Amino acid sequence: MASRLGTQLGEWRATTAVAQSLADRIRMLLLDGRMTVGERLPSERALAAELGRSRATIARAYELLESGGYVVRTHGSGTRASLPAQRLQRPAAADHDVIDLTIASIGSAPGLHAATVRALDRLAGLLGTPGYSIDGLPELRARIADRYTARGLPTDPDQIVVTSGAMHALSIVLAAFGERGRSAVVEQPSFPHAIDALRRTGHRLLPTPVTPDAGPDGSGGWDANHLVETLRSQRPALAYLVADFHNPTGATMPELERARLAAVARATGTLLIVDETCAELDIDRGWTPRPFAAHGPAILLGSMSKIAWGGLRIGWIRAGREQVAALLGARPSIDLGTPLLEQCIAMELFDEIDALLTSTRDRLRAGRAAVAAGLAEHLPGVAMPPMPGGLAAWVDLGGPWSTALSLAARDRGLLLPPGPRFSASGVLDRFARIPITWEPALTTEAMVRLGSAWRALHAGERSSREHLDRSAVV
């Protein structure tokens, strides 16, 4: 039976000395959150048998990890994952600050400051109230509902629950409808923090593939037959999907596949949770699908973070009325409502939503061009995939080099999450997610550093940095 470490190692292949390469890979699993501090690693003998390597190789890898403080070995208790006792240092380039590509979120919208000032007048009218808003301000819920109606899904304000971002929305949904011990379908790749949330609530994950093989307009990418068969054979409690500008591949699920999936989910009793955080990040797709719930029952998650600013923690849930009652019943165990000032700011931004989306589209277009130019210049042979919208390019490196490239990039002041971070089972080491959300000048510099790491990797250089920080992915 495969160990959890063996599963997380996935497609690992030695890129340099085997023991060092294995130690680097285990260290990255710990630093990007796929392994937890205190988790017990397999014995040397067990891991050697599982990986088909000598016990001496495994022993040497564990010694390297122990010397860096990444494992603790205790006689009788085995080997456990750890972090160095000293404060972990962020990598630093010689002449520049660190560039953090683990974050795929554009900076604040041009009108955000003015919207915040105007929102103070709205807030003044609420100061005489208790200030708690368990479902959200009625006016904001009405604006969100109107937006769904305009997109082809008639919605009433009482079908909306305002939250503090999309991840907060997912937490509330899982608190209300999660079933510990039951299975949950997740796309592979998918948003890492959603995968973590499902694991934390005790779900058994069933991956279904999404590939970068979508058409030029971004449609396709899902193996619809695999997804449907998984629902029919496993009858999972729920499925978490990103159907519009999928994070990280950028694909969009065709409407016929949405309708088919909705019908099958209804038959199997599977709750569909569809993350629409990226739904309106259209650059030049050329077509606009209706929200998933227009095809059948589904809980939709939305957010303003990707179109206005990551620091504006406003999200929402769109659900059926009975589901809303269950959500509001579960929410007080998590929090008692979303801050009123941020809701007031969101109302101001909804009044200018068309201009906001135009600005976001222009910024994403510029970011996409900068990534494409950087790949062409600094990573020859690595192609820019079609991406008519979304947050990032899901780049095929042509081989299982993503983790090694991530380590080499850190030595050059560049934080790049490895492909397996977006997987539920430790695979996808041939892919890297490169955000298109940063300003072109910063993206250009990031691609210079990535090119340096790429050349070093293919020249046989390995990362020598011993003290790395844990990175999140946004």
Buried (B, 14 or more C-beta within 10 A) or exposed (E): EEBBBBBBBBBBEBBBBBBBBBBBBBBBBBBBBBBEEEBEBBBBEBBBBBBEBEBEBBBBBBBBBBEBBBBBBEEEEBBBBBBEEEEEEBBBBEEBEBBBBBBBBBEEBEBBEEBBEBBEEBBEEBEEEEEEBBBBBEBBBBBBBBBBEEBEBEBEBBBBBBBBBBBBBBBBBBBBBBBEEBBBBBBBBBBBBBBBBBBEBEBBBBBBBBBBEBEEBBBBBBBBEEBBEBBEEBEBBBBBBBBBBBBBBBBBBBBEBBBBBBEBBEEBEBBBBBBBBBBBBBBBBEEEBEBBBBBBBBBBBBBBBBBBBBEBBBBBBBBEEEBBEBBBEBBEEBBEBBBBBBBBBBBBBBEBBEEBBEBBBEBBBBBBBBBBBBBBEBBEEBBBBBBBBBBBBBBBBEEBBBBBBBBBBBBBBBBBBBBBBBBBBBBBBBBBBBBBBBBBEBBBBBBBBBBBBBBBBBEEBBBEBEBBBEBBBB
